[in-house]
Amino acid sequence: PLGRLGLFRDRIVIIQGRHEIRAVWSRMETVTLADPRSWPNVRLTDRLTIQFRNEPPVGFRPAQFGLQPVACRDLILRLRDDSKLRARLPEFDSARDLAVSEVMAGELIEPRL
């Protein structure tokens, strides 16, 4: 796959090339395959868009992660709505990132020795 998708108890992490996006489950409002510019005529696309409360939306193509768009959307919706299911996921491994934070998008930081 061209990217990496990480599912954790409190957030989803999307890595595409050197770009990293982190989004907290509890702040997600809608997860859709509909083109946001096609309203009122809904047009489905292969791009997943996640809308958040008081934050800009995040969009990506699930195929870049080796996933089918509809299956990826259904998985994200199920994880967003089912805290017991999310409890089975690993915790994000950074103490700083365990705190609830806004959607963050930026360059991937690689540890350098």
MMTF fields as JSON, N, C-alpha, C and O atoms, coordinates in Angstrom:
{
  "mmtfVersion": "1.0.0",
  "mmtfProducer": "UNKNOWN",
  "numBonds": 451,
  "numAtoms": 452,
  "numGroups": 113,
  "numChains": 1,
  "numModels": 1,
  "chainsPerModel": [1],
  "groupsPerChain": [113],
  "chainIdList": ["A"],
  "bondAtomList": [4, 2, 8, 6, 12, 10, 16, 14, 20, 18, 24, 22, 28, 26, 32, 30, 36, 34, 40, 38, 44, 42, 48, 46, 52, 50, 56, 54, 60, 58, 64, 62, 68, 66, 72, 70, 76, 74, 80, 78, 84, 82, 88, 86, 92, 90, 96, 94, 100, 98, 104, 102, 108, 106, 112, 110, 116, 114, 120, 118, 124, 122, 128, 126, 132, 130, 136, 134, 140, 138, 144, 142, 148, 146, 152, 150, 156, 154, 160, 158, 164, 162, 168, 166, 172, 170, 176, 174, 180, 178, 184, 182, 188, 186, 192, 190, 196, 194, 200, 198, 204, 202, 208, 206, 212, 210, 216, 214, 220, 218, 224, 222, 228, 226, 232, 230, 236, 234, 240, 238, 244, 242, 248, 246, 252, 250, 256, 254, 260, 258, 264, 262, 268, 266, 272, 270, 276, 274, 280, 278, 284, 282, 288, 286, 292, 290, 296, 294, 300, 298, 304, 302, 308, 306, 312, 310, 316, 314, 320, 318, 324, 322, 328, 326, 332, 330, 336, 334, 340, 338, 344, 342, 348, 346, 352, 350, 356, 354, 360, 358, 364, 362, 368, 366, 372, 370, 376, 374, 380, 378, 384, 382, 388, 386, 392, 390, 396, 394, 400, 398, 404, 402, 408, 406, 412, 410, 416, 414, 420, 418, 424, 422, 428, 426, 432, 430, 436, 434, 440, 438, 444, 442, 448, 446],
  "bondOrderList": [1, 1, 1, 1, 1, 1, 1, 1, 1, 1, 1, 1, 1, 1, 1, 1, 1, 1, 1, 1, 1, 1, 1, 1, 1, 1, 1, 1, 1, 1, 1, 1, 1, 1, 1, 1, 1, 1, 1, 1, 1, 1, 1, 1, 1, 1, 1, 1, 1, 1, 1, 1, 1, 1, 1, 1, 1, 1, 1, 1, 1, 1, 1, 1, 1, 1, 1, 1, 1, 1, 1, 1, 1, 1, 1, 1, 1, 1, 1, 1, 1, 1, 1, 1, 1, 1, 1, 1, 1, 1, 1, 1, 1, 1, 1, 1, 1, 1, 1, 1, 1, 1, 1, 1, 1, 1, 1, 1, 1, 1, 1, 1],
  "groupList": [{"groupName": "PRO", "atomNameList": ["N", "CA", "C", "O"], "elementList": ["N", "C", "C", "O"], "formalChargeList": [0, 0, 0, 0], "bondAtomList": [1, 0, 2, 1, 3, 2], "bondOrderList": [1, 1, 2], "singleLetterCode": "P", "chemCompType": "L-PEPTIDE LINKING"}, {"groupName": "LEU", "atomNameList": ["N", "CA", "C", "O"], "elementList": ["N", "C", "C", "O"], "formalChargeList": [0, 0, 0, 0], "bondAtomList": [1, 0, 2, 1, 3, 2], "bondOrderList": [1, 1, 2], "singleLetterCode": "L", "chemCompType": "L-PEPTIDE LINKING"}, {"groupName": "GLY", "atomNameList": ["N", "CA", "C", "O"], "elementList": ["N", "C", "C", "O"], "formalChargeList": [0, 0, 0, 0], "bondAtomList": [1, 0, 2, 1, 3, 2], "bondOrderList": [1, 1, 2], "singleLetterCode": "G", "chemCompType": "PEPTIDE LINKING"}, {"groupName": "ARG", "atomNameList": ["N", "CA", "C", "O"], "elementList": ["N", "C", "C", "O"], "formalChargeList": [0, 0, 0, 0], "bondAtomList": [1, 0, 2, 1, 3, 2], "bondOrderList": [1, 1, 2], "singleLetterCode": "R", "chemCompType": "L-PEPTIDE LINKING"}, {"groupName": "PHE", "atomNameList": ["N", "CA", "C", "O"], "elementList": ["N", "C", "C", "O"], "formalChargeList": [0, 0, 0, 0], "bondAtomList": [1, 0, 2, 1, 3, 2], "bondOrderList": [1, 1, 2], "singleLetterCode": "F", "chemCompType": "L-PEPTIDE LINKING"}, {"groupName": "ASP", "atomNameList": ["N", "CA", "C", "O"], "elementList": ["N", "C", "C", "O"], "formalChargeList": [0, 0, 0, 0], "bondAtomList": [1, 0, 2, 1, 3, 2], "bondOrderList": [1, 1, 2], "singleLetterCode": "D", "chemCompType": "L-PEPTIDE LINKING"}, {"groupName": "ILE", "atomNameList": ["N", "CA", "C", "O"], "elementList": ["N", "C", "C", "O"], "formalChargeList": [0, 0, 0, 0], "bondAtomList": [1, 0, 2, 1, 3, 2], "bondOrderList": [1, 1, 2], "singleLetterCode": "I", "chemCompType": "L-PEPTIDE LINKING"}, {"groupName": "VAL", "atomNameList": ["N", "CA", "C", "O"], "elementList": ["N", "C", "C", "O"], "formalChargeList": [0, 0, 0, 0], "bondAtomList": [1, 0, 2, 1, 3, 2], "bondOrderList": [1, 1, 2], "singleLetterCode": "V", "chemCompType": "L-PEPTIDE LINKING"}, {"groupName": "GLN", "atomNameList": ["N", "CA", "C", "O"], "elementList": ["N", "C", "C", "O"], "formalChargeList": [0, 0, 0, 0], "bondAtomList": [1, 0, 2, 1, 3, 2], "bondOrderList": [1, 1, 2], "singleLetterCode": "Q", "chemCompType": "L-PEPTIDE LINKING"}, {"groupName": "HIS", "atomNameList": ["N", "CA", "C", "O"], "elementList": ["N", "C", "C", "O"], "formalChargeList": [0, 0, 0, 0], "bondAtomList": [1, 0, 2, 1, 3, 2], "bondOrderList": [1, 1, 2], "singleLetterCode": "H", "chemCompType": "L-PEPTIDE LINKING"}, {"groupName": "GLU", "atomNameList": ["N", "CA", "C", "O"], "elementList": ["N", "C", "C", "O"], "formalChargeList": [0, 0, 0, 0], "bondAtomList": [1, 0, 2, 1, 3, 2], "bondOrderList": [1, 1, 2], "singleLetterCode": "E", "chemCompType": "L-PEPTIDE LINKING"}, {"groupName": "ALA", "atomNameList": ["N", "CA", "C", "O"], "elementList": ["N", "C", "C", "O"], "formalChargeList": [0, 0, 0, 0], "bondAtomList": [1, 0, 2, 1, 3, 2], "bondOrderList": [1, 1, 2], "singleLetterCode": "A", "chemCompType": "L-PEPTIDE LINKING"}, {"groupName": "TRP", "atomNameList": ["N", "CA", "C", "O"], "elementList": ["N", "C", "C", "O"], "formalChargeList": [0, 0, 0, 0], "bondAtomList": [1, 0, 2, 1, 3, 2], "bondOrderList": [1, 1, 2], "singleLetterCode": "W", "chemCompType": "L-PEPTIDE LINKING"}, {"groupName": "SER", "atomNameList": ["N", "CA", "C", "O"], "elementList": ["N", "C", "C", "O"], "formalChargeList": [0, 0, 0, 0], "bondAtomList": [1, 0, 2, 1, 3, 2], "bondOrderList": [1, 1, 2], "singleLetterCode": "S", "chemCompType": "L-PEPTIDE LINKING"}, {"groupName": "MET", "atomNameList": ["N", "CA", "C", "O"], "elementList": ["N", "C", "C", "O"], "formalChargeList": [0, 0, 0, 0], "bondAtomList": [1, 0, 2, 1, 3, 2], "bondOrderList": [1, 1, 2], "singleLetterCode": "M", "chemCompType": "L-PEPTIDE LINKING"}, {"groupName": "THR", "atomNameList": ["N", "CA", "C", "O"], "elementList": ["N", "C", "C", "O"], "formalChargeList": [0, 0, 0, 0], "bondAtomList": [1, 0, 2, 1, 3, 2], "bondOrderList": [1, 1, 2], "singleLetterCode": "T", "chemCompType": "L-PEPTIDE LINKING"}, {"groupName": "ASN", "atomNameList": ["N", "CA", "C", "O"], "elementList": ["N", "C", "C", "O"], "formalChargeList": [0, 0, 0, 0], "bondAtomList": [1, 0, 2, 1, 3, 2], "bondOrderList": [1, 1, 2], "singleLetterCode": "N", "chemCompType": "L-PEPTIDE LINKING"}, {"groupName": "CYS", "atomNameList": ["N", "CA", "C", "O"], "elementList": ["N", "C", "C", "O"], "formalChargeList": [0, 0, 0, 0], "bondAtomList": [1, 0, 2, 1, 3, 2], "bondOrderList": [1, 1, 2], "singleLetterCode": "C", "chemCompType": "L-PEPTIDE LINKING"}, {"groupName": "LYS", "atomNameList": ["N", "CA", "C", "O"], "elementList": ["N", "C", "C", "O"], "formalChargeList": [0, 0, 0, 0], "bondAtomList": [1, 0, 2, 1, 3, 2], "bondOrderList": [1, 1, 2], "singleLetterCode": "K", "chemCompType": "L-PEPTIDE LINKING"}],
  "groupTypeList": [0, 1, 2, 3, 1, 2, 1, 4, 3, 5, 3, 6, 7, 6, 6, 8, 2, 3, 9, 10, 6, 3, 11, 7, 12, 13, 3, 14, 10, 15, 7, 15, 1, 11, 5, 0, 3, 13, 12, 0, 16, 7, 3, 1, 15, 5, 3, 1, 15, 6, 8, 4, 3, 16, 10, 0, 0, 7, 2, 4, 3, 0, 11, 8, 4, 2, 1, 8, 0, 7, 11, 17, 3, 5, 1, 6, 1, 3, 1, 3, 5, 5, 13, 18, 1, 3, 11, 3, 1, 0, 10, 4, 5, 13, 11, 3, 5, 1, 11, 7, 13, 10, 7, 14, 11, 2, 10, 1, 6, 10, 0, 3, 1],
  "groupIdList": [1, 2, 3, 4, 5, 6, 7, 8, 9, 10, 11, 12, 13, 14, 15, 16, 17, 18, 19, 20, 21, 22, 23, 24, 25, 26, 27, 28, 29, 30, 31, 32, 33, 34, 35, 36, 37, 38, 39, 40, 41, 42, 43, 44, 45, 46, 47, 48, 49, 50, 51, 52, 53, 54, 55, 56, 57, 58, 59, 60, 61, 62, 63, 64, 65, 66, 67, 68, 69, 70, 71, 72, 73, 74, 75, 76, 77, 78, 79, 80, 81, 82, 83, 84, 85, 86, 87, 88, 89, 90, 91, 92, 93, 94, 95, 96, 97, 98, 99, 100, 101, 102, 103, 104, 105, 106, 107, 108, 109, 110, 111, 112, 113],
  "secStructList": [7, 7, 3, 3, 3, 3, 3, 7, 1, 1, 3, 3, 3, 3, 3, 3, 6, 6, 3, 3, 3, 3, 3, 3, 4, 4, 4, 3, 3, 3, 3, 3, 3, 3, 7, 4, 4, 4, 6, 6, 1, 7, 7, 3, 3, 3, 3, 3, 3, 3, 3, 3, 6, 6, 3, 3, 3, 3, 3, 3, 7, 4, 4, 4, 4, 6, 7, 7, 2, 2, 2, 2, 2, 2, 2, 2, 2, 2, 2, 2, 2, 7, 2, 2, 2, 2, 6, 6, 1, 7, 7, 7, 1, 7, 6, 4, 4, 4, 1, 7, 7, 7, 7, 3, 3, 3, 3, 7, 7, 7, 7, 7, 7],
  "xCoordList": [0.818, 0.0, 0.855, 1.984, 0.313, 1.024, 0.979, 1.692, 0.159, 0.053, -0.144, -0.239, -0.204, -0.428, -1.611, -1.774, -2.428, -3.594, -3.507, -3.492, -3.45, -3.361, -4.646, -5.146, -5.184, -6.403, -6.051, -5.566, -6.29, -5.964, -7.216, -8.239, -7.145, -8.306, -8.91, -10.132, -8.073, -8.586, -8.521, -9.077, -7.855, -7.687, -7.374, -7.058, -7.474, -7.057, -5.846, -5.833, -4.845, -3.645, -3.513, -3.507, -3.407, -3.287, -1.93, -1.624, -1.113, 0.202, 0.251, 0.105, 0.462, 0.595, 1.894, 2.005, 2.878, 4.194, 4.787, 4.953, 5.107, 5.675, 4.623, 4.96, 3.352, 2.254, 1.526, 1.172, 1.297, 0.644, -0.56, -0.476, -1.682, -2.907, -3.371, -3.435, -3.695, -4.243, -5.614, -5.787, -6.59, -7.958, -8.558, -8.51, -9.122, -9.725, -11.129, -11.916, -11.43, -12.721, -13.894, -14.87, -13.811, -14.948, -15.296, -16.383, -14.421, -14.695, -15.247, -15.593, -15.33, -15.844, -17.354, -18.059, -17.845, -19.289, -19.809, -20.689, -19.281, -19.729, -18.542, -17.434, -18.804, -17.819, -18.552, -19.498, -18.119, -18.896, -18.017, -16.864, -18.602, -17.965, -18.589, -18.233, -19.51, -20.172, -19.247, -18.531, -19.272, -18.501, -19.152, -20.311, -18.421, -19.029, -19.465, -20.33, -18.89, -19.239, -20.438, -20.883, -20.966, -22.05, -23.442, -24.438, -23.534, -24.829, -25.645, -25.058, -26.899, -27.817, -27.891, -28.584, -27.204, -27.176, -26.012, -24.857, -26.312, -25.268, -24.596, -25.253, -23.25, -22.454, -21.397, -20.571, -21.422, -20.446, -19.114, -19.065, -18.031, -16.678, -15.889, -16.428, -14.629, -13.747, -12.933, -12.026, -13.25, -12.553, -13.404, -14.573, -12.82, -13.5, -13.268, -12.132, -14.335, -14.225, -14.763, -15.876, -13.96, -14.359, -14.535, -13.599, -15.758, -16.056, -15.945, -16.324, -15.417, -15.228, -15.969, -16.318, -16.203, -16.761, -15.7, -14.628, -15.984, -15.121, -13.712, -12.781, -13.542, -12.232, -12.415, -13.502, -11.376, -11.5, -11.645, -11.173, -12.29, -12.447, -11.131, -10.197, -11.09, -9.943, -10.446, -11.509, -9.693, -10.087, -8.919, -7.772, -9.218, -8.192, -8.869, -10.079, -8.083, -8.578, -8.198, -7.012, -9.17, -8.869, -8.058, -7.297, -8.204, -7.451, -5.949, -5.187, -5.506, -4.078, -3.564, -2.356, -4.485, -4.112, -4.457, -4.37, -4.85, -5.209, -6.596, -6.876, -7.486, -8.831, -9.887, -9.679, -11.017, -12.157, -12.835, -12.998, -13.231, -13.816, -15.021, -15.077, -15.986, -17.185, -16.833, -17.353, -15.971, -15.568, -14.807, -14.994, -13.956, -13.199, -14.141, -14.003, -15.098, -16.086, -16.865, -17.056, -17.318, -18.089, -17.257, -17.765, -15.993, -15.105, -14.913, -15.004, -14.652, -14.441, -15.709, -15.637, -16.87, -18.13, -18.372, -18.803, -18.091, -18.3, -17.371, -17.799, -16.114, -15.176, -15.545, -15.421, -15.996, -16.394, -17.542, -17.567, -18.491, -19.711, -19.652, -20.53, -18.647, -18.592, -17.339, -16.274, -17.476, -16.314, -15.786, -14.591, -16.66, -16.193, -15.294, -14.298, -15.65, -14.82, -13.484, -12.435, -13.516, -12.267, -11.366, -10.144, -11.95, -11.158, -10.239, -9.257, -10.55, -9.703, -8.484, -7.569, -8.476, -7.359, -6.21, -6.426, -4.991, -3.855, -3.955, -4.616, -3.276, -3.217, -2.149, -1.17, -2.351, -1.334, -0.137, -0.323, 1.08, 2.231, 2.964, 4.014, 2.466, 3.135, 2.334, 1.143, 2.966, 2.281, 1.684, 0.589, 2.39, 1.898, 0.621, -0.265, 0.515, -0.618, -1.804, -2.854, -1.663, -2.792, -3.814, -4.979, -3.392, -4.32, -5.174, -4.7, -6.417, -7.297, -6.754, -6.473, -6.609, -6.089, -6.888, -7.652, -6.705, -7.374, -6.776, -5.736, -7.449, -6.906, -5.586, -5.504, -4.551, -3.238, -2.775, -2.811, -2.347, -1.811, -0.456, -0.319, 0.527, 1.854, 2.82, 2.429, 4.079, 5.115, 5.362, 5.282, 5.659, 5.996, 7.352, 8.315, 7.439, 8.7, 9.375, 8.799, 10.587, 11.322, 12.395, 13.079, 12.554, 13.611, 14.981, 15.234, 15.838, 17.191, 18.18, 18.072, 19.129, 20.147, 21.436, 22.411],
  "yCoordList": [-1.21, 0.0, 1.265, 1.259, 2.338, 3.615, 4.392, 5.385, 3.961, 4.659, 3.68, 2.469, 4.247, 3.43, 4.004, 5.218, 3.098, 3.481, 2.785, 1.556, 3.554, 2.998, 3.235, 4.359, 2.182, 2.276, 2.035, 0.96, 3.023, 2.948, 3.209, 3.628, 2.966, 3.129, 4.519, 4.669, 5.523, 6.892, 7.664, 8.759, 7.123, 7.883, 6.994, 5.811, 7.613, 6.998, 7.803, 9.029, 7.129, 7.792, 7.408, 6.229, 8.435, 8.234, 8.771, 9.941, 7.923, 8.343, 8.113, 6.99, 9.208, 9.149, 9.839, 11.061, 9.051, 9.622, 10.218, 9.519, 11.513, 12.184, 13.006, 13.831, 12.775, 13.514, 12.624, 11.49, 13.123, 12.361, 13.129, 14.331, 12.433, 13.028, 12.157, 10.933, 12.808, 12.098, 12.677, 13.896, 11.804, 12.249, 11.436, 10.206, 12.121, 11.492, 10.981, 11.694, 9.749, 9.124, 9.967, 10.148, 10.478, 11.174, 12.487, 13.021, 13.01, 14.27, 14.082, 15.056, 12.828, 12.55, 12.721, 12.223, 13.432, 13.582, 12.71, 11.879, 12.884, 12.076, 11.429, 11.966, 10.264, 9.536, 9.125, 8.339, 9.655, 9.462, 9.285, 9.714, 8.641, 8.514, 9.492, 9.493, 10.313, 11.283, 12.469, 12.918, 12.962, 14.143, 15.353, 15.654, 16.066, 17.195, 18.335, 19.126, 18.433, 19.51, 19.162, 19.995, 17.954, 17.531, 17.806, 17.476, 18.394, 18.646, 19.61, 20.582, 19.447, 18.478, 17.154, 16.238, 17.029, 15.764, 14.936, 15.194, 13.95, 13.145, 12.267, 11.55, 12.345, 11.533, 10.801, 11.431, 9.467, 8.672, 8.653, 8.637, 8.655, 8.627, 7.507, 6.78, 7.367, 6.403, 7.083, 6.473, 8.339, 9.123, 9.198, 9.58, 8.835, 8.879, 10.245, 10.715, 10.881, 12.179, 12.056, 11.575, 12.496, 12.487, 13.931, 14.728, 14.263, 15.604, 15.575, 14.595, 16.671, 16.794, 18.003, 18.919, 17.987, 19.155, 20.233, 20.002, 21.406, 22.583, 22.389, 23.056, 21.494, 21.246, 20.981, 20.59, 21.185, 20.909, 19.409, 18.593, 19.04, 17.622, 16.993, 17.681, 15.678, 14.883, 13.965, 13.359, 13.857, 12.971, 12.131, 12.58, 10.909, 10.027, 8.954, 8.747, 8.279, 7.184, 5.858, 5.534, 5.085, 3.808, 2.847, 2.042, 2.914, 2.009, 2.191, 1.253, 3.387, 3.624, 2.826, 2.678, 2.313, 1.51, 0.042, -0.767, -0.296, -1.675, -2.046, -3.228, -1.056, -1.299, -0.906, -0.003, -1.588, -1.21, -0.005, 0.01, 0.999, 2.211, 1.971, 2.528, 1.156, 0.929, 0.183, 0.52, -0.812, -1.57, -0.676, -0.793, 0.21, 1.123, 2.087, 2.323, 2.643, 3.544, 2.83, 3.381, 1.605, 0.847, 0.537, 0.612, 0.192, -0.093, 1.156, 1.076, 2.291, 3.525, 3.917, 4.323, 3.804, 4.109, 3.179, 3.613, 1.908, 0.938, 1.228, 1.186, 1.518, 1.841, 3.157, 3.277, 4.136, 5.416, 5.232, 5.869, 4.355, 4.204, 3.127, 3.08, 2.273, 1.141, 1.213, 0.732, 1.814, 1.985, 0.64, 0.516, -0.374, -1.697, -2.334, -2.978, -2.153, -2.676, -1.935, -2.559, -0.602, 0.189, -0.202, -0.099, -0.647, -1.035, -2.215, -2.439, -2.966, -4.101, -3.664, -4.456, -2.404, -1.884, -1.481, -1.223, -1.423, -0.977, 0.52, 1.273, 0.924, 2.352, 3.003, 2.365, 4.28, 5.042, 5.123, 5.358, 4.941, 4.727, 5.968, 5.835, 7.139, 8.343, 8.96, 9.228, 9.187, 9.776, 11.132, 11.465, 11.912, 13.231, 13.101, 13.951, 12.053, 11.892, 11.188, 11.06, 10.731, 10.115, 11.168, 10.84, 12.431, 13.503, 13.797, 13.689, 14.164, 14.514, 15.767, 16.759, 15.716, 16.868, 17.057, 16.179, 18.199, 18.488, 17.627, 16.993, 17.614, 16.913, 17.571, 18.795, 16.764, 17.312, 16.762, 15.553, 17.631, 17.211, 17.879, 19.083, 17.112, 17.679, 16.639, 15.517, 17.007, 16.11, 14.993, 15.207, 13.821, 12.681, 12.912, 13.237, 12.749, 12.942, 11.587, 10.659, 11.488, 10.238, 10.389, 11.411, 9.384, 9.499, 9.429, 8.555, 10.336, 10.372, 10.141, 10.752, 9.278, 8.989, 9.699, 9.579],
  "zCoordList": [0.0, 0.0, 0.0, 0.491, -0.549, -0.621, 0.687, 0.835, 1.635, 2.909, 4.043, 3.842, 5.26, 6.452, 7.21, 7.328, 7.72, 8.482, 9.828, 9.89, 10.905, 12.247, 13.009, 13.06, 13.603, 14.391, 15.85, 16.204, 16.693, 18.106, 18.936, 18.396, 20.243, 21.12, 21.058, 21.049, 21.017, 21.096, 19.789, 19.698, 18.773, 17.533, 16.342, 16.475, 15.177, 13.927, 13.439, 13.551, 12.907, 12.39, 10.919, 10.566, 10.065, 8.624, 8.19, 8.419, 7.561, 7.086, 5.583, 5.102, 4.85, 3.396, 3.031, 3.124, 2.613, 2.316, 3.584, 4.584, 3.546, 4.717, 5.466, 6.316, 5.146, 5.746, 6.753, 6.429, 7.972, 9.028, 9.548, 9.798, 9.711, 10.245, 11.409, 11.294, 12.54, 13.693, 13.995, 14.018, 14.226, 14.491, 15.628, 15.613, 16.608, 17.776, 17.421, 16.798, 17.821, 17.5, 17.991, 17.263, 19.201, 19.813, 19.117, 19.336, 18.304, 17.608, 16.199, 15.529, 15.748, 14.403, 14.382, 15.26, 13.366, 13.204, 12.072, 12.293, 10.856, 9.723, 9.033, 9.015, 8.469, 7.677, 6.41, 6.464, 5.268, 4.047, 2.812, 2.77, 1.817, 0.51, -0.49, -1.668, -0.019, -0.898, -1.155, -0.26, -2.374, -2.735, -2.069, -2.354, -1.174, -0.461, -1.385, -1.011, -2.568, -3.504, -4.38, -5.17, -4.253, -5.141, -4.573, -5.217, -3.4, -2.776, -3.61, -4.085, -3.83, -3.231, -3.994, -3.552, -5.113, -5.86, -5.329, -5.669, -4.502, -3.866, -4.914, -5.669, -4.938, -5.865, -5.051, -4.391, -5.095, -4.35, -5.077, -6.306, -4.303, -4.847, -4.178, -3.343, -4.537, -3.877, -2.776, -2.21, -2.47, -1.452, -0.189, -0.249, 0.956, 2.243, 2.878, 2.944, 3.344, 4.003, 5.42, 5.632, 6.395, 7.794, 8.243, 8.19, 8.69, 9.201, 10.722, 11.363, 11.297, 12.746, 13.277, 12.532, 14.58, 15.248, 15.339, 15.899, 14.796, 14.907, 14.365, 14.817, 13.412, 12.813, 11.322, 10.895, 10.531, 9.092, 8.821, 9.612, 7.718, 7.381, 6.927, 6.517, 7.014, 6.565, 5.465, 5.599, 4.381, 3.304, 2.818, 2.821, 2.402, 1.847, 1.007, 1.101, 0.193, -0.638, 0.026, 0.097, 0.513, 1.174, 0.317, 0.853, -1.008, -1.888, -1.72, -1.955, -1.315, -1.084, 0.11, 0.292, 0.919, 2.088, 1.873, 2.797, 0.639, 0.325, 0.818, 1.019, 1.02, 1.538, 0.523, -0.288, 0.572, -0.266, 0.396, 1.616, -0.384, 0.198, 1.105, 2.202, 0.676, 1.489, 2.78, 3.844, 2.7, 3.883, 4.867, 6.078, 4.358, 5.21, 5.927, 7.128, 5.181, 5.791, 6.89, 7.974, 6.614, 7.599, 8.841, 9.96, 8.656, 9.787, 10.652, 11.877, 10.035, 10.792, 11.54, 12.7, 10.897, 11.578, 12.761, 13.829, 12.56, 13.647, 14.823, 15.977, 14.538, 15.612, 16.299, 17.518, 15.526, 16.112, 17.105, 18.158, 16.763, 17.552, 18.636, 19.497, 18.612, 19.544, 20.418, 20.03, 21.595, 22.486, 22.999, 23.264, 23.143, 23.586, 22.527, 22.854, 21.272, 20.19, 20.147, 19.983, 20.293, 20.306, 21.47, 21.364, 22.575, 23.741, 23.43, 24.138, 22.384, 21.989, 21.174, 20.949, 20.731, 19.943, 20.854, 22.039, 20.323, 21.146, 21.441, 20.726, 22.516, 22.85, 21.989, 21.603, 21.694, 20.973, 21.898, 23.092, 21.412, 22.279, 22.771, 23.399, 22.517, 22.991, 24.13, 23.972, 25.266, 26.424, 26.068, 26.521, 25.266, 24.862, 24.043, 24.141, 23.242, 22.353, 22.998, 22.368, 24.238, 24.916, 25.337, 25.566, 25.443, 25.754, 24.524, 23.393, 24.744, 23.631, 22.976, 23.648, 21.659, 20.937, 19.652, 19.25, 19.018, 17.76, 16.659, 16.841, 15.514, 14.35, 14.009, 13.902, 13.838, 13.536, 12.203, 11.976, 11.338, 10.051, 9.872, 10.089, 9.483, 9.28, 8.779, 8.455, 8.715, 8.233, 9.228, 10.438, 8.737, 9.569, 10.205, 9.511, 11.514, 12.216, 12.384, 12.951, 11.889, 11.993, 13.071, 13.115, 13.945, 14.954, 14.285, 13.455, 14.645, 14.09, 15.213, 16.276, 14.987, 16.007, 15.681, 16.422]
}
